[in-house]
Amino acid sequence: MTTPVATLSQARSRIAAARRIVVKVGSSSLTTAAGGLDPARLDALVDALAARRHAGSQVVLVSSGAIAAGLAPLNLRRRPRDLASQQAAASVGQLQLAHAYTASFARFDLVVGQVLLTADDVVRRAHYRNAQRTFDRLLALGAVPVVNENDTVATDEIRFGDNDRLAALVAHLVGADALVLLSDVDGVYDRNPKEPGAKLIAEVGDSADVDDVDVTAAGSGLGTGGMASKLAAARLASAAGIPVLLTAAADAAGALGPAEVGTAFAVTGPRLSARRFWLGHAAGAAGRLHLDDGAVAAVVGRRRSLLAAGITGVDGDFEAGDVVELLDLRGQVVARGVAGFDAVELPGLIGRSSHELPAEQRREVVHADDLVPF
């Protein structure tokens, strides 16, 4: 068990008081080493979630474990590498997982609603808004949404994705006051926690505080995430105004109670509107615009619109209305925004001042209202 911190930080206080909270749990925290669900572990998690729910908070659970839960029923000894077998395991395991959660939450007279998401549901603006409405209605009706990637039909999500990032996206999508990441480690350490002398980092006030953390420790082999994905998710959520707590699933009661366990991540940025969060962090980018130093200063420093004069190059095949990344001269992404021109129109415009352009083309390439600087 994690040693409680001596005093509650502002982040921990906000997490303990959150009225709407998203909780993510990893595969290894729900299943046996051989695959298949561990009923005792799942019930212990639901005990903590139900206690928080009955204390007056709305709870959204992002649960991994579908593929892992399908291994034992299909007599698979380990997580398969080929996509077809992964999808078959997910197909069987998702039913196992949903049934287990339904039965476990029923002990507390709580109804579960299953929400399966793919990348399109957070990348496409219309899907994003539809998912938002679904969550709002489920919570208003008193249900506990249980979220997972739709691994049965997903492709890249299974091979490269993880539910840590999904949890951060869901936390903002539902307007959560806090995000709790539960896994098989009890927090972030200054080195591999298996090494002698490793110390728990109880508070993270800035993302730079964990820049040197060792993220190479091997996991259980049942999931796709790891410490790197958890830190990325924590950074994403905290930068968007949501405090984060990372701890072990065994400490779920403490995390969802006084929040005195694990590693707490303080908020590092303002709360973004749903549109600006989607634009900056969820939407897929269809192309890239390369900017000179003057344009970077205007876009990032003064929050101005991007004009053709400040663009030095264009990559990608995009249309007006698509999301594009804005890069500085070093190739670093400094902002994202909605393109006002098709890619094929821009080569003849870039580097030219507005007064040099035809009247119908004297407009912003990316308007300030459709731009999110980093």
SULPE-V269955 format. One record per residue. N is the residue number from 0. RES is the residue in three letters. PSI is psi in degrees with one decimal (* if undefined). OMEGA is omega as a letter, one per 40 degrees, with the letter a starting at -180 (* if undefined). Layout:
<<N/RES/PSI/OMEGA> <N/RES/PSI/OMEGA>>
This chain:
<<0/MET/146.7/i> <1/THR/140.4/i> <2/THR/126.6/a> <3/PRO/146.2/i> <4/VAL/155.5/a> <5/ALA/-42.4/a> <6/THR/152.6/i> <7/LEU/125.6/i> <8/SER/170.8/i> <9/GLN/-39.3/i> <10/ALA/-45.1/a> <11/ARG/-38.4/i> <12/SER/-41.2/i> <13/ARG/-38.1/i> <14/ILE/-43.1/a> <15/ALA/-30.6/a> <16/ALA/-0.5/a> <17/ALA/132.2/i> <18/ARG/-27.2/i> <19/ARG/122.9/a> <20/ILE/138.4/i> <21/VAL/132.3/a> <22/VAL/129.0/i> <23/LYS/133.8/i> <24/VAL/139.8/a> <25/GLY/164.3/a> <26/SER/-44.4/a> <27/SER/-18.2/a> <28/SER/-5.8/a> <29/LEU/-13.2/a> <30/THR/165.8/i> <31/THR/166.4/a> <32/ALA/-29.1/a> <33/ALA/-3.0/a> <34/GLY/160.6/a> <35/GLY/151.2/a> <36/LEU/146.8/i> <37/ASP/102.7/a> <38/PRO/-37.4/a> <39/ALA/-42.4/i> <40/ARG/-42.7/a> <41/LEU/-43.0/i> <42/ASP/-38.0/i> <43/ALA/-39.6/i> <44/LEU/-47.4/a> <45/VAL/-34.8/i> <46/ASP/-47.0/a> <47/ALA/-41.2/i> <48/LEU/-42.2/a> <49/ALA/-37.8/i> <50/ALA/-42.5/i> <51/ARG/-39.2/i> <52/ARG/-44.9/a> <53/HIS/-15.3/i> <54/ALA/-5.0/i> <55/GLY/-2.5/a> <56/SER/150.3/i> <57/GLN/136.5/a> <58/VAL/132.7/i> <59/VAL/126.4/a> <60/LEU/123.1/i> <61/VAL/109.7/a> <62/SER/122.2/i> <63/SER/-179.4/i> <64/GLY/-5.6/a> <65/ALA/-49.3/a> <66/ILE/-45.2/a> <67/ALA/-39.2/a> <68/ALA/-23.7/a> <69/GLY/-6.4/a> <70/LEU/-54.1/a> <71/ALA/-46.5/i> <72/PRO/-29.0/a> <73/LEU/7.6/i> <74/ASN/36.8/i> <75/LEU/129.9/a> <76/ARG/-25.5/a> <77/ARG/167.0/i> <78/ARG/121.7/a> <79/PRO/155.8/i> <80/ARG/-27.0/a> <81/ASP/145.9/a> <82/LEU/-42.5/a> <83/ALA/-42.2/i> <84/SER/-36.4/i> <85/GLN/-42.9/a> <86/GLN/-35.4/i> <87/ALA/-43.8/i> <88/ALA/-40.6/i> <89/ALA/-38.5/a> <90/SER/-44.4/i> <91/VAL/-44.7/a> <92/GLY/-31.9/a> <93/GLN/-38.1/i> <94/LEU/-40.4/i> <95/GLN/-45.8/a> <96/LEU/-46.9/a> <97/ALA/-42.7/i> <98/HIS/-43.1/a> <99/ALA/-44.3/i> <100/TYR/-40.9/i> <101/THR/-46.6/a> <102/ALA/-40.3/a> <103/SER/-44.8/i> <104/PHE/-26.5/i> <105/ALA/-23.8/i> <106/ARG/-22.2/a> <107/PHE/17.5/a> <108/ASP/38.2/i> <109/LEU/137.2/a> <110/VAL/139.0/a> <111/VAL/138.8/i> <112/GLY/124.5/a> <113/GLN/132.7/i> <114/VAL/112.2/i> <115/LEU/125.1/a> <116/LEU/149.2/i> <117/THR/174.0/a> <118/ALA/-37.0/a> <119/ASP/-30.4/a> <120/ASP/-17.8/i> <121/VAL/-18.8/i> <122/VAL/-41.4/a> <123/ARG/126.8/a> <124/ARG/-43.6/a> <125/ALA/-40.6/i> <126/HIS/-39.2/a> <127/TYR/-46.9/a> <128/ARG/-36.0/i> <129/ASN/-42.8/i> <130/ALA/-39.7/i> <131/GLN/-46.2/i> <132/ARG/-39.0/a> <133/THR/-46.3/i> <134/PHE/-46.2/a> <135/ASP/-40.6/a> <136/ARG/-42.0/i> <137/LEU/-45.7/a> <138/LEU/-38.4/i> <139/ALA/-30.4/i> <140/LEU/0.5/i> <141/GLY/7.5/a> <142/ALA/162.9/i> <143/VAL/105.3/i> <144/PRO/131.5/i> <145/VAL/117.4/a> <146/VAL/142.3/i> <147/ASN/157.9/i> <148/GLU/145.1/a> <149/ASN/75.5/a> <150/ASP/-21.5/a> <151/THR/-31.1/a> <152/VAL/-8.8/a> <153/ALA/159.8/i> <154/THR/-75.6/a> <155/ASP/-31.5/a> <156/GLU/-41.5/a> <157/ILE/-41.2/a> <158/ARG/-33.0/a> <159/PHE/-17.3/a> <160/GLY/178.3/i> <161/ASP/158.1/a> <162/ASN/-6.0/i> <163/ASP/-50.0/i> <164/ARG/-40.6/i> <165/LEU/-41.7/a> <166/ALA/-40.0/i> <167/ALA/-40.5/i> <168/LEU/-42.5/i> <169/VAL/-37.9/a> <170/ALA/-42.5/i> <171/HIS/-38.3/a> <172/LEU/-40.0/a> <173/VAL/0.5/a> <174/GLY/39.0/a> <175/ALA/151.3/i> <176/ASP/-14.5/a> <177/ALA/157.8/i> <178/LEU/131.1/i> <179/VAL/123.6/i> <180/LEU/115.7/a> <181/LEU/133.7/a> <182/SER/-155.3/i> <183/ASP/8.3/i> <184/VAL/147.3/a> <185/ASP/15.2/i> <186/GLY/-172.5/i> <187/VAL/132.2/a> <188/TYR/158.5/a> <189/ASP/-10.1/i> <190/ARG/-178.3/i> <191/ASN/121.6/a> <192/PRO/-15.2/i> <193/LYS/-13.6/a> <194/GLU/143.6/i> <195/PRO/139.5/i> <196/GLY/1.1/i> <197/ALA/136.0/a> <198/LYS/138.9/i> <199/LEU/133.7/i> <200/ILE/102.6/a> <201/ALA/-34.3/a> <202/GLU/134.1/i> <203/VAL/108.0/a> <204/GLY/-20.6/a> <205/ASP/148.6/a> <206/SER/-25.9/i> <207/ALA/-20.5/a> <208/ASP/-20.4/a> <209/VAL/18.2/i> <210/ASP/-31.6/a> <211/ASP/9.7/a> <212/VAL/138.1/i> <213/ASP/116.4/a> <214/VAL/19.8/a> <215/THR/-5.4/a> <216/ALA/135.5/a> <217/ALA/146.7/i> <218/GLY/-158.3/a> <219/SER/-20.5/a> <220/GLY/-3.7/a> <221/LEU/-22.2/a> <222/GLY/-174.5/a> <223/THR/-12.9/a> <224/GLY/-166.8/a> <225/GLY/-175.3/a> <226/MET/-34.7/i> <227/ALA/-44.7/a> <228/SER/-32.9/i> <229/LYS/-41.5/i> <230/LEU/-39.9/i> <231/ALA/-42.2/i> <232/ALA/-40.9/i> <233/ALA/-41.6/i> <234/ARG/-43.4/a> <235/LEU/-48.5/a> <236/ALA/-46.1/a> <237/SER/-34.2/i> <238/ALA/-20.8/i> <239/ALA/16.8/i> <240/GLY/14.2/a> <241/ILE/118.4/i> <242/PRO/149.0/a> <243/VAL/142.6/i> <244/LEU/126.7/i> <245/LEU/122.1/a> <246/THR/-177.1/a> <247/ALA/149.6/i> <248/ALA/-28.9/i> <249/ALA/-21.1/i> <250/ASP/23.3/a> <251/ALA/-40.1/a> <252/ALA/-41.6/i> <253/GLY/-38.4/a> <254/ALA/-37.8/a> <255/LEU/0.4/i> <256/GLY/-107.7/a> <257/PRO/-6.6/i> <258/ALA/39.3/a> <259/GLU/15.6/a> <260/VAL/169.3/i> <261/GLY/-155.4/a> <262/THR/126.6/i> <263/ALA/135.8/i> <264/PHE/118.8/i> <265/ALA/155.1/i> <266/VAL/132.1/a> <267/THR/-2.8/a> <268/GLY/169.7/a> <269/PRO/157.5/i> <270/ARG/124.9/a> <271/LEU/151.9/i> <272/SER/160.3/a> <273/ALA/-40.0/a> <274/ARG/-45.8/a> <275/ARG/-34.0/i> <276/PHE/-45.1/i> <277/TRP/-45.5/a> <278/LEU/-41.7/a> <279/GLY/-30.3/a> <280/HIS/-21.8/a> <281/ALA/-39.0/a> <282/ALA/145.9/i> <283/GLY/140.5/a> <284/ALA/131.3/a> <285/ALA/-8.8/a> <286/GLY/-176.2/a> <287/ARG/143.0/i> <288/LEU/128.8/i> <289/HIS/130.2/a> <290/LEU/149.5/i> <291/ASP/173.6/a> <292/ASP/-36.3/i> <293/GLY/-41.1/i> <294/ALA/-39.0/i> <295/VAL/-44.7/i> <296/ALA/-39.1/a> <297/ALA/-44.6/a> <298/VAL/-47.6/a> <299/VAL/-46.2/a> <300/GLY/-41.2/a> <301/ARG/2.9/i> <302/ARG/42.9/i> <303/ARG/166.5/i> <304/SER/156.4/i> <305/LEU/124.5/i> <306/LEU/160.6/a> <307/ALA/-31.5/a> <308/ALA/-27.4/a> <309/GLY/4.3/a> <310/ILE/134.1/i> <311/THR/-15.2/a> <312/GLY/159.9/a> <313/VAL/132.4/i> <314/ASP/144.4/i> <315/GLY/167.9/i> <316/ASP/89.6/a> <317/PHE/164.4/i> <318/GLU/161.3/i> <319/ALA/130.8/a> <320/GLY/-15.6/i> <321/ASP/156.6/i> <322/VAL/135.8/i> <323/VAL/155.2/i> <324/GLU/145.1/i> <325/LEU/124.8/a> <326/LEU/147.1/i> <327/ASP/-175.3/a> <328/LEU/-17.5/i> <329/ARG/-3.2/a> <330/GLY/10.2/i> <331/GLN/136.9/i> <332/VAL/121.2/a> <333/VAL/-12.6/a> <334/ALA/167.2/i> <335/ARG/151.3/i> <336/GLY/176.2/i> <337/VAL/122.5/a> <338/ALA/138.6/i> <339/GLY/-5.8/i> <340/PHE/157.1/i> <341/ASP/153.2/i> <342/ALA/-37.3/a> <343/VAL/-18.5/i> <344/GLU/-25.5/a> <345/LEU/-36.1/a> <346/PRO/-32.5/i> <347/GLY/-5.8/a> <348/LEU/-30.4/a> <349/ILE/142.4/i> <350/GLY/-1.2/a> <351/ARG/138.5/i> <352/SER/157.3/a> <353/SER/-39.0/a> <354/HIS/-13.3/i> <355/GLU/-8.8/a> <356/LEU/155.7/i> <357/PRO/152.3/a> <358/ALA/-39.3/a> <359/GLU/-10.5/a> <360/GLN/8.6/i> <361/ARG/66.8/i> <362/ARG/170.8/a> <363/GLU/140.2/i> <364/VAL/-40.4/i> <365/VAL/117.8/a> <366/HIS/146.6/a> <367/ALA/-30.7/i> <368/ASP/-17.8/a> <369/ASP/32.6/a> <370/LEU/135.1/i> <371/VAL/105.9/i> <372/PRO/152.6/i> <373/PHE/*/*>>
